[in-house]
Amino acid sequence: MRTKGLRGALAADPALGAGNVLARVLAHGADPDGPGLTFDSPVDGHPGEHPLTLGQLDELVAARAAWLHERGVGPRDPIAVWAGTAADMVLSFLALARLGAIPALMNGKLRPEIAAEYIRRLRAGGVLADAAHAEALQGHDLGAPLLGQPAEAGTGHPVAAPKHYRHHADDPIVITHTSGTTGVPKAVLHSHASLFAATRHLLSMPQAQGTSRILNALPAPHTATVLMVNQALGNRAEMFLLSEQGGERVLDAIQRWRPDGVFGFSVTWAELARFDLSAYDLDSVRLWFNTGDCSHEPHVRRLVKVGSRDVMTRAGVTRVPGSVFIDGLGSSEMGHSMFHITHTVDTDRYGRCIGRPYQFTKVAVLDDDGDELPPGQVGWLGIDSPSLFRGYWNDSVTTYRSRLRGWYLTGDLVYADAEGRYHHLDRAVDSVDVGDGRRFFTALSEERILAACPDVTDCTVVIVKESDGTVRPLRLGESHAPPRPGAVVTDVLLELVAGADPAEDRTERIRAALGPDVGATLRRVVPVRADEMPVTVTGKVRKVALRERYLTESPS
């Protein structure tokens, strides 16, 4: 069957959902010798970076499903999966979904005590953990048995696999987790229908350039990777999945595998910005696709200068220098990016603009009572979409606290402009209400610093409001600021480009970039290394940890 016809048939298939894409693609006549997936590590007798055909992928999944079935795993059993490779994560998801079980995918970088507590809260029916992570769990009460290592499941016999479970639209299909910025991550539940809603919409649209040969630089246990695997299978695209998303690893993979699209989080683009991209062969890339947090302008501008893209001219489709960067805003709970904006070397709409919503979603800017605000006014971002998560697993309190008048509150502060485009200012927990209707935003402040300071590759702004005994903003000529009750102070941490002088006093440049209001609260500007920053398992800076640190230490 031709791919175009297959995509249309998949989009119209009412039985198709996030739990059975592999089976339904084959059932609709896809070539078993066509592309399956490529992993960066050896898996079930296949060497790393060896492309698996669709048929081989199905056989590997059937083998693992048979092994799990023999150990009593069945429909609606929540099974925790903690491993370090993309292969173990993705194949475990596909095998458990085939059985109707509920894979709970866990980031391999979780601290053991956090991972153990997370598994306990899941009330899991069992745990799959590779050797390193199984050892890390020793001595912890998991409340669930260790079933074995994910790779052991590959020793099952494919012919012994039971018939594919018949999913209902509302069946739970996967549990992923948030970044865990404040402690134990929240367990995010998606259904067969919810996690396929965005993919179904995209399959009904013309396939975008840069989606035929994809490098997946998203964390393997994340909702975004589950989405991308299903999209690649439905599009009959090639996909290479990385187990590590560091800048050097991504650049090396681009040069060797030559993808036309690279999918990742904003932290990866920030890492790539630390490199001289002109020294790498990135000509194959047409598309950079970002999800999660929206990206900063200087990072995007560096990426769109490399690669090439197709444009329509009077002479027809023409390849021109410079790639495309699609930015947006998404989260595990949203089930897909809710917004999209396209950047090239010729565009200039930045300032934390996240663009317009996808057609399958409704969004609103809300006040504290859940009433919609007009364009230009800052409020809570509310989402209503078929792609939304079904709730937090075993945590109905948090689930219902995130809802207001029918909207899911993402925790982001945004505003809409007169043209219907949305602008992201900050996470609410990272912003500071300074009174008189004013609020200071850390993410917007970071955007301004990066746009104004070419010798800074990345930065983190921490704004703290203390109830008493705090320091007031530094004044010219002062080395320390004396205490003042109720003060707001801003610290700026800078990651500098290679060769930049860390001893240079950048205070006034930073103050000017911040603007008069936030600039007046500037306490100190500190050059830092990337490895000095506290980050989550997905690479996000833990601003809550920085705020706690700066509330207790002296301003030296």
JORA-V994907 format. One record per residue. SS is DSSP state (H for helix, E for strand, C for the rest). BURIAL is # if it has 24 or more other ideal C-beta (glycine too) atoms within 12 Angstrom, else .. D_FIRST is the distance of its C-alpha to the first C-alpha in whole Angstrom. Layout:
# JORA-V994907
ss	burial	d_first
SS	BURIAL	D_FIRST
SS	BURIAL	D_FIRST
This chain:
# JORA-V994907
ss	burial	d_first
C	.	0
C	.	4
H	#	6
H	.	9
H	.	7
H	#	6
H	#	10
H	.	11
H	#	10
H	#	12
H	#	15
C	.	15
C	#	15
C	.	19
C	#	19
C	#	18
C	#	20
C	#	22
C	#	22
C	#	19
H	#	16
H	#	16
H	#	15
H	#	13
H	#	11
H	#	11
H	.	11
C	#	8
C	.	6
C	#	6
C	.	8
C	.	11
C	.	13
C	#	11
E	#	14
C	#	16
C	#	19
E	#	23
E	#	26
C	#	29
C	#	31
C	.	31
E	#	29
C	#	29
C	.	30
E	#	28
C	.	30
C	#	29
C	#	27
C	.	25
C	#	21
C	#	20
E	.	16
H	#	14
H	.	15
H	#	19
H	#	19
H	#	18
H	#	21
H	#	23
H	#	23
H	#	24
H	#	27
H	#	28
H	#	28
H	#	29
H	#	32
H	#	33
H	#	33
H	.	35
C	#	37
C	.	37
C	#	35
C	.	33
C	#	32
C	#	34
C	#	36
E	#	36
E	#	36
E	#	37
E	#	35
E	#	37
C	#	36
C	#	36
C	#	33
H	#	29
H	#	28
H	#	30
H	#	30
H	#	26
H	#	26
H	#	28
H	#	27
H	#	24
H	#	26
H	#	28
H	#	26
H	#	24
H	#	28
C	#	28
C	#	31
E	#	32
E	#	32
E	#	34
E	#	33
E	#	37
C	#	37
C	#	39
C	#	42
C	#	43
C	.	47
H	#	47
H	.	50
H	#	47
H	#	44
H	#	47
H	#	48
H	#	44
H	#	43
H	#	46
H	#	45
H	#	42
C	.	44
C	#	41
C	#	40
E	#	40
E	#	39
E	#	37
E	#	39
C	#	39
H	.	42
H	.	43
H	#	43
H	#	44
H	.	47
H	#	47
C	#	47
C	.	50
C	.	53
C	#	51
C	.	51
C	#	47
C	.	48
C	#	45
C	.	44
E	#	43
E	#	40
E	#	39
C	#	37
H	#	34
H	#	33
H	#	35
H	#	32
H	#	30
H	.	32
C	#	31
C	.	29
H	#	26
H	.	26
H	.	29
C	#	27
C	#	27
C	.	24
C	#	23
C	#	25
C	.	24
C	#	25
C	.	27
C	#	26
C	.	30
C	#	30
E	#	31
E	#	28
E	#	30
E	#	33
E	#	34
E	#	37
C	#	39
C	#	41
C	#	44
C	#	46
C	.	49
C	.	49
C	#	46
C	#	43
C	#	42
E	#	39
E	#	36
E	#	34
E	#	31
E	#	29
C	#	25
C	#	25
H	#	27
H	#	26
H	#	22
H	#	24
H	#	23
H	#	20
H	#	19
H	#	21
H	#	19
H	#	15
C	.	17
C	.	18
C	.	17
C	#	16
C	#	20
C	#	21
C	#	22
C	#	19
C	#	17
E	#	20
E	#	22
E	#	25
E	#	26
C	#	30
C	#	30
C	#	32
C	#	30
C	#	32
C	#	31
H	#	29
H	#	28
H	#	26
H	#	25
H	#	23
H	#	22
H	#	20
H	#	18
H	#	18
H	#	16
H	#	14
H	#	13
H	#	12
C	#	11
C	#	14
E	#	17
E	#	20
E	#	24
E	#	26
C	#	30
C	#	32
C	#	35
C	#	35
C	#	38
H	#	38
H	.	39
H	#	36
H	#	34
H	#	35
H	#	35
H	#	31
H	#	30
H	.	32
H	.	31
H	#	27
C	#	27
C	#	24
C	#	24
E	#	24
E	#	27
E	#	27
E	#	31
E	#	34
H	#	37
H	#	39
H	#	37
H	#	37
H	#	41
H	#	41
H	#	39
C	#	42
C	#	44
C	#	43
C	.	43
H	#	40
H	.	41
H	.	42
C	#	38
C	.	35
C	#	33
C	.	31
C	#	28
C	#	28
C	#	27
E	#	27
E	#	29
E	#	28
E	#	31
E	#	32
C	#	35
C	#	38
C	#	38
C	#	39
C	#	42
H	#	42
H	#	43
H	#	41
H	#	38
H	#	40
H	#	40
H	#	36
H	#	35
C	#	37
C	#	35
C	#	32
E	#	30
E	#	28
E	.	26
E	.	28
E	.	28
E	.	31
C	.	33
C	.	31
E	.	28
E	.	26
E	.	29
E	.	29
E	.	32
E	.	34
C	#	34
C	#	31
E	#	30
E	#	31
E	#	30
E	#	33
C	#	33
C	#	35
C	#	33
C	#	35
C	#	34
C	#	35
C	#	33
C	#	29
C	#	28
C	#	30
C	#	32
E	#	32
E	#	31
E	#	33
E	#	32
E	#	34
C	#	35
C	.	38
C	.	38
C	.	38
C	.	42
C	.	41
C	#	42
C	#	45
C	#	42
E	#	40
E	#	37
E	#	36
E	#	34
E	#	33
C	#	29
C	.	28
C	#	28
E	#	31
E	.	35
E	#	37
E	#	41
E	#	44
E	#	47
C	.	50
C	.	52
C	.	52
C	.	48
C	.	49
E	#	47
C	#	49
C	.	49
C	.	47
C	.	49
C	.	50
C	#	49
E	#	48
E	#	46
E	#	42
E	#	41
E	#	37
E	#	36
E	#	32
C	#	29
C	#	29
C	#	32
C	#	33
C	#	35
E	#	38
E	#	40
C	#	40
C	#	43
C	#	45
H	.	45
H	.	48
H	#	46
H	.	43
H	.	45
H	.	47
C	#	44
E	#	44
E	#	46
C	.	46
C	.	42
E	#	41
E	#	40
E	#	42
E	#	41
E	#	44
E	#	44
E	#	46
E	#	45
E	#	45
E	#	43
C	.	45
C	.	45
C	.	42
C	.	40
C	#	39
E	#	40
E	#	42
E	#	43
E	#	46
E	#	46
E	#	46
H	#	49
H	.	50
H	#	51
C	#	52
E	#	56
E	.	58
E	.	61
E	.	62
C	.	63
C	.	60
E	.	59
E	#	56
E	#	55
C	#	52
H	#	51
H	#	47
H	#	49
H	#	52
H	#	49
H	#	47
H	#	51
H	#	52
H	#	49
H	#	49
H	#	52
C	#	53
C	.	51
C	#	53
E	#	51
E	#	47
E	#	47
E	#	50
E	#	51
E	#	53
E	#	55
E	#	57
E	#	59
E	#	62
C	#	64
C	.	67
C	.	70
C	.	71
C	#	69
E	#	69
C	#	69
C	#	67
C	#	69
C	.	71
C	.	72
C	.	74
C	.	73
C	.	72
C	.	71
C	#	71
C	.	74
E	.	73
C	.	72
C	.	71
C	.	68
C	#	67
E	#	63
E	#	62
E	#	60
E	#	59
E	#	56
E	#	55
E	#	53
E	#	51
E	#	52
C	.	51
C	.	52
C	.	55
C	.	56
C	.	60
C	.	60
C	.	63
C	.	63
C	.	64
C	#	61
H	#	62
H	.	63
H	#	60
H	#	58
H	#	61
H	.	60
H	#	56
H	#	56
C	.	58
H	.	62
H	#	61
H	#	59
H	#	61
C	#	64
C	#	63
E	#	62
E	#	64
E	#	63
E	#	60
E	#	59
E	#	57
C	#	55
C	.	52
H	#	49
H	.	50
H	.	53
C	#	51
C	#	50
E	#	46
C	#	44
C	#	41
C	#	39
C	#	41
C	#	43
E	#	46
C	#	48
H	#	51
H	#	52
H	#	53
H	#	55
H	#	57
H	.	58
H	.	59
H	#	61
H	#	63
H	.	65
C	.	65
C	.	68
C	#	67
C	.	68
